Every structure is written in C-alpha cells, then in structure tokens.
C-alpha cells in the first residue's frame, strides 16, 4: 500500500489573512486507502494529543483559495490524498492542526444550520466565521455547546467604538483593549478596581465620580459580558485631562502595525508621536512609542528568539523539499558576537567644557554594551590617539574587529595609527546627516534610495541603487564614493 509524506504544522494560529502562523512542524506518512479516523489517530499520536480530552481540526490551503479547507470525513481525506499524489513534494499542502479542548463540549455538537440561543438573541450557527467559541452552561435560557458564532453577535475586534451593557466579547484581552481605546476617544482615564480570570471592573480615576464599568465571564468560558456600565461622569474636568495612561505601548503598537508592513519605509518614533497626537489627541513619550514599535514588529515578524528555535525545522524542510542540496548550519563554539566597536563623542556644556567620548558594542542578545568612556579637552588628533591607546590596553585587538564612527578626521587618523590592521567604517546615520546638510534640495528624493543601498545584500542591487542616486544628484554619488565603500 503506497504511502505519502505529509508536513504537519501545529501549535500555531490562523491570522486575518487566512495564513497559519507561529507554528511548529512535524512529518508523518499517510496511507493512500486509510480513513479519516485513521488520520486523526495518526496525527494525535505523532503530536502527543490526548483524544479523550481534546479534539483536533485538520485544515490545509489550496493555491488560489485564501479560505483553508477542512478535512472532516472520509471524502475530505480522499480528496486530500489525490492532491498529494499529484504533488508529492514534502512541503506541498501541509496540514495545519488546531487543538480544541473537549471539556468545552456539552450537550452534543452542533451542525451547520442549527439554531442556538445566546443571551436574549437568536443566531444561526455559521461554520465559515472566524472565532470558535464555547459556552458550557448558562442559566435562564443561555445556550450550551461548542459552536462557531457570527461576528455580529460576539465582539472580536478591538476597534469597537460603542460600549454598552449586555455586549459580549470573545475574551477578556479584547475587552481590555476596547476599553483603553474608549477611554482615549472619550478623553478620560480609568483605574482598575478588580481584575481576575472571571471579572473585570473599572472606576473613573476621580474618587468622587459615578462612572463605573463591570464585566464578567459567562459560566467560566472565555467569553466576557458587560454586566453594568454607567457612562455618566460627575468628576471635575481637570481629573480627565491628565496624561493618558490608557495609551499603552500595546495599544499604540496595534495602531501603527499596518504602517510597518513596508520594510523600506522609514517610520521613526517622532513620526509615531505625531500620528498618536493626530489620531488619538494624546501626548506620549519617546520611550513609550519605542516600546510600541518593538511590540508591533514582534507581532509582524515574530520574536527573534522564536525564529532561531525554528531554524533546525526550516533546514530539515529545505533538505526534504530540495533533495541533493548542500545545507549546513555552523554555530560558533565561543557563542560570541563580532566585535564591532562604535565610537562617538558628545560635547560637555559645563563651565570647563570638554568632550565625553565612549566606545560600545552589541552583546550576544543584541543589546548595547558600553566598553569604555573618557573625557578629553577637545576632539583633536592628540586627544583621540591617547583615548584609543588606552582603549587598546584595556580591550586589545580582536579577530574580525572593526571600528564605526562618524566622519571625524581625528578619529580616522587615530584609528589608522593605533589600529593599523583594523578596518574603519562610517556610520550610515552620520553619513546620511552629512548628505542631508550638504545637499538639501535632493535629500527628500534620496532618503529611501540611500537606506535601501545601505542594506543591499548583492553588488548588483547596490550598483543599481547607486545609479538612481546619480540620476537624482551626481554630487551625492561623488560624496559617497569619496567616503568609500567595500564590496
């Protein structure tokens, strides 16, 4: 009996674009003439899923169709087998596995077209909706069972503008984000009176205000219902206009996320501060928007540590997909990063003036690690040479070492004297500031080209971008060539 190799994706989630993300991978062999139940048992054994307490949902995507297909019976299994027989590559048509707790199931399963009653409303079950939610037992007529609910009934998006008693949210996290947005839009602040797994209660920041909000889950499920909401503020205006503490880094990160999808766009913390002021009417600090940007980027591309965890699985998949390829991974035995030494100076404005100078690098975790610092009278050849001589005594000269700084001539000269065998590079930000100041008429057109060129991975891409620089302003090309660059 013929067998087919199948890639399993599990422990992930489906996003709004219909893609299965943040997953781990496994591999299995399936029989051509097996049944759907055989497939369920095979997958559960491979992934260590206890079918007595959990059930699994098996889906895959077909090219040209953004909606994933679900295998839920023998016919669905046979269709999938025929697809795999036509496309036997290991990485084609991976099965995406979603695990569902069985203890949420009560009173039998619901079929498409069944009518269920929730709170005071009646809603038809629809298998094509996004959120699979569960209710165990709810008194006075509320439904029992596991089913997929229509979006209009359960609020699942954090951009909900109107808040009122009786609303049901898909989980507490969604409700919390909605209330943060609501407070910012209505220009007031709240404080948390009670928050745990089953309840969420808020009061106005003013002690004497009547505004209050209470919500709790529906019979120990993830669903949260607004039980009480008094939206009448009786507090003084001054209590409502303090700095908005509801404007958290998570909230701002969610707001700016769509603007970070283009990796070539330069979206600075200053731009974010301006956008938050324009969109929310709130003043926020630089460090807050910096953290918000970090969270948004982690959501879009994942945590760096998580990516490295998947590296072995990725290499395995490549090896299975492209047989005969030479694929190897080498890990440094010393677990060290390349010693890139960044040098900079800052002018002191005290009575005696002078210049604060420092060197730093990145540690293995990607954080800034100060190496040395000192005070010199001014940035001249003698002072910088003395500083680098002291630095060499303390730090030495290391393999693959390089020094990065601005285009300060004294630094360049001192590096060549004290570290003749260590390459020197100009910082792209300092170099861009020089271009910005020297060629003011051209910098607006050159910004995106310049930073794309600085991040180019191939000589052909770099040369193509340099031609674009020349077309905009040949003086900038000549200046960059004078600064020098290596292939």
N, C-alpha and C positions, 0 to 999 in steps of 0.2 A: 504494500500500500504506500503510495507516494506521500512524502512529507514536504511541507513548505516552511521556510524560515520566516518568522514574523518578529518585527521590532515592537516592544511594548513601551509605552510612555505612561508613567504613573506618578502619583503624589504631586500633580500639578493642578492647574485650573484653566478654565476657558475664559478668555477676555472678551471685551465687547466687539472685537473684530472677528470673532469666531476662530481664534487661534488658541491652541493648547500651549500654555507657557509654564515656566518654572518647574519643569518635570525632571524625573529621574528615568533611566532606561534599563530595560532587561531584554532578553531574547528568548523565544520559545520555538518549538517545532510543532506544527499542527497537522493533523491527518486530513486528507482530502475528503474522506467519506465519514467523518465524525459528525456529531450532533452539536447543537447549541449548548446543551447541558455539559457535554464533554469539554467544550471550550471554556465554560465558566469554571469548571473544576480545575482544568489545567492552569488557567491564569491565577486562580486563588491559591493553588499550591505553589506556583512559582513566586508569587509576591507575598506569601505567608498571610493570606487573608482568611479569617475565621468566618466561614459562611453561616455558622449558627447564630452569629450576632451581627453580621454585615452582609450587604449585597453589593454587587458591582454593576456599573453601567459601562458598556463597551461601545465606543464610537470611533469613527475614522473619517477622514476628509477625502473627497474626490476632486480632482482638478476641475476648475471652472465652477465649483459649487462652494459657496462660503459657509453653508449650513452643514454641520457634521452629520453623518449618517450613523444610526444606532443599530447594532446587531441585537435583536431581542427574541429571535426564534430561529428555527432550522432553515427557513428560506433565506433569512438575512445572512446566516452563516454560509450557505451555498453560494450566494451572490458574491460574498467577500472572497471565497476560495477561488471562484472563476477569475476575479480581478487579479488576485495574487499569481495565478497560473500564467496570466498574460504578462505580468510584471514581476518577475521573480527576484529582483534586486532586494536585498535585505532592508534597505531604508525606505522602500516604497510602501505606501499605505500603512503606516504604523497604527497600531491600536492604542487609543487613548482611554485610560481606565480611571473611572471616578468611583470612589468607595462611599457607600451610604450606610449609616447606622440603622440596623433593623429595629432597635428599641424605639425608634420614632414611629414605627408602623403599628397601627392599632385599628382593629375593626375591619381588616381586609384592605386590599389595594383598590385603587380607582382606575377605571378605564376611560379612554378618551370619550367625551360626550357625557360623562356622569355629572350630575348637579350636586354641588356641595354648598352648605350654608356656613357663612363666617360672619360673626357679629350679627348685625341686623340686615346685611345684604346677601344677595344670592348671586353666585358667579359660576359660569361654566368652566370646567377643567379644560385646559388647553395644553397639549404636550409640546407646543413649539415655543413657549415662553422661556425666559432666561433663568428664573430663580426657582429652584426646587426647595420648597419649604414644608415644614411639618407641624401639625397640631396633634397633641395626644388626646387630652380630654378637656373640654371647655364646658362649664356649666351653662344652663339656660339656653340650650339650643345651639351652642357653638360646635363646629364640626370636629370629627375625629378622622384620622387617616393621614397618609402621606400622599401628597399630590403636588402638581406644579400650578402656581397661581398666576392669574393675569396681572400684568404690571400696574393696571389702573387701580387694583384693589390693594396690593401691598406696595408701599413706597420703598423703592430700592435705590433711587438716585439721590445724591447729596445736594443737588441744586433745587430741591423743593423750596418754593418761596412762601407758601401759606402753611401755617401751623394751627391746628385746632384739636380740641378734644375728640376722641374717637378714631383718630388716624392710627393705622397700623404700619410699622416699619419692619423691614426684613431682619434687622438686628440692631443691637444697641449702638454699634460703631456708626452705622448710618444715621441714626437718630442724633447722636452727639455732634456729628459734622453739620447736620441740618440746623441744629440749634446754634452752633457757632456762627454759621452764615446768617441766620436770622438775627442774632444779636448785632452783628456788624451792620446789616442792612437797616435795622431799626435804630442804630446808634445808641445802644445801651450796653451795660455789662451785667453778667450774672455770676453768682457763686454757686458751687455745688453743695447742696445740703445733704444729699445721700446718694451714693453710687456703689452698687454691688452687682452681682450676677443677675439679680431678679428685679431690681428697681433703679430708677434714675430720677432724682428730684432736684430742682433748681430754685433759687431765690434771687431776687434782684440784689445787686451789690449794696444798695442802701438798706440799712436795718429797718427803716420805717415804711418801706414800700410794700404795697399789696401784691405786686407781681409775683406769681408762682407757677411752677410747672411740675407735674408729676406724671411719670410713666412707669410701667412695669411689664414684665414678660407675660405671655399668655400660657399659663399652666406649664412652666418650666421649659418651654420651647425657646428658640432663638428670637421669635417674633416679639416686638415691643409695641404696646398700645399706649397711646396718650390717654390717661385716666382723668386728669384735671389740668386746665390751663386758664389762668386768669391773666389776661394780657393788658390789664389796666395798670399803668404806672402812676404812683402817687408820690414819687420821690422828687427832690429838687433837681433842676436841670444840671447843676454842677456835678451831681453824682453820676450823670450819664455821659459826660464828655471827657472823662479821664482817658489816658492811653488805653487803647483797646486790647485787653489781654486775651480776648477770644480770637484775635488774629494770630493763630499759632503757625509754626513752621509747616505743620502737616496741611493745614487749610490753604496756606499760600502755595505750598508745593503742588497741591491738586489744581489750583487755579492756573499756575504758569506751565503746567506739564505740556499742553499742546504746543507751546511756543518753543519747546526744547527738542522737538522731534527732528528738526533740521540741524544736523551736527555742524553744518558750515555757518550757521547763524551765530553771531557774537551777541549774547544776551547777558549783560553784566548785572551785578547786584544793584547798581544805580538805576538801570532800566527797570528792574523788578520793583524797586522802591517807588519809582514814578508810576508804574502800572497799578500797584496796590493803592496808591493815593488817588489815582484817577477812577479805578473801578470800585473800590470799597470806601474811599474817603477816609482812610486811616493812615497815620504816620507810623512807620515801622523802622526798626534799627537795621544797620548793615549786617550785623551778625545773625539776626533773625532770618533775613532773606538769603543769606549764605547757606544756612542750615536748610531752608526751604528748597533751595536749588539742589542741594545734595540729596534730599529725600526724593525730589522729583526725578532726578537722574537715576537713582537706585531703583525707582519704580519702573522706569522705562527700559533700562538695560540690565537691571539686577545688581546685587551686591558683588563686588569683585571677588570676595572670598567664595561665594557660591559658584561663580563661573569656574574658578580653579578646581572646585570639587567635581565638576562635570567633565574636566579635561580628559581623564582616562576613558570615560564612556564615549566621549567625542572621538578620540583616537581609535577606539575599538570599532565604532560605527564607520569611520572612514576606511579602516582596514577591510571591513566586511563589504563595504559598498564598492571599493576600488581594489579588487584583488590584484596582488603583484606590486602594489605601490610600496615605496620605502618610507615608512612613517616611524619616527623615533622621538622620544622625549628625554631630555637630559636635565637633571636637577643639580644645581651647584652643591657640592658636598659641604661647603662652608656656610651655606644659607646667608650669603651676603649680597648687598646691592652694589652696583657700580659706584665708585667714589667720585661722584660729580660734586665739585666744590663751587658753591655760589658765593661770590664776593660782592659786597656793597658797602656804601658809606652814607652817613647821614650827618648833616651839619648841625652842630650844637648852637643854641641861641642864648647861652648863659653869658655872664659878664666876661669870662675868659675865652669864649667861643671854642673853636676846635672842631674835630670831626670824629664821630663814633664809627668805627669800622668793624665788620664782622664777616665770618665765613660760616656757611651752613650746608647741609646736605639733606637727602631724604633717607630715612631708615627703611628697613625691610617692609614695614607696614604702610609706607607712603606718607609718613608724617615728617614735618620739618624738624631736623635735629641740629641745634647750634653746635658748632665745632670750636670756634674761638672768637674773641672780640677784644677790642682795644681802643685807646684814644690817641689820636695823632693831632699835631698842631694844624695841619692842612693837607690836602691831597696833592702831594708833590712826589717826585721820584725817590728822594731820600726816605721820606716817611713810609711810603708803600713798600720800598725794598726792605726796610727794617721790619715792618709787620710780617712780610712773607718769610723773612729769615727766621723770625720767632715761631711762626706757624709751622715751618718745615721741621724745626727742632721738636715741636710737640706732636705733629701729625705725621711727619715723614713724607715719603713719596711712594705711592702705591700703584699696583698694576691697574691699567685701564683708567687711570686718574685723568680728569680734565678739569679746567677752571673756566667758569662762566661769570661774566660781569657786563657792565655797560661798556661803552667805547672810550673809557677814560684812558688817555695816553700813558699816564703814570703807572696804571695797573698793568697795561700791556707790556711796558718796558720792564717793570719789576718781575713779572711772571717769566719773561724770557731770560732774565738774569738768574733768578733763584731756582726756577723750574725749567731749565732749557729743554728737557725732553717731554714735558707735559703740554698737550695741546690746549690752546686757548680758544674759546668761542664767545660770540656776542649774544647776549640775552635778546630774544626776539621782541620782548616788550619794550626794552630800552631802545632797540633799533627802530621799532615802529614809532616810538615817540619822537625820535630824531627825524624820521620821514614826515611825520605829522607837522613838525615845526618848520622844516625846511621847504616843504612842497605843499603848502596849504590848499592850493587850488585843485590838487589831484587826490588828496588823501581819502575823500569820500568814495571815489570810484575804486580806489586801490585796497581798501580795508579787507574785503572778503578775499581778493586775489592773494594778497600778501600772506594772510594766515593760512590759507589753503596751501600755498607754496611752502610755508614753514613746516607743514605737516605732511608733505608729499613723501610717498614711500618709494617711488621709482624715479630714475633720471629723466625718463621721457615725460612723466607728469610734471616734474619740476621745470623742465625746459619749455614745455607748452605754456605753463603759467608765467614764466619769465617773459615770453613773447607778448603775452597780454599786458604785462607791466610796461613793456617797451611801447606798445601801442597807445597806452594811456599817457605815459610821460617817460621819455627816454632818459631824463635826468635821474629819475628814481632808479632805473636799471643800472646806470653808471655808478650811482652811490652805493647800491647793494653789492655790485661787483668789487668796488673799492674796499668795502667792509670784508669781503672774502667769504667763500663758502666751499665746502668739500662735497665730493660725490659720495 
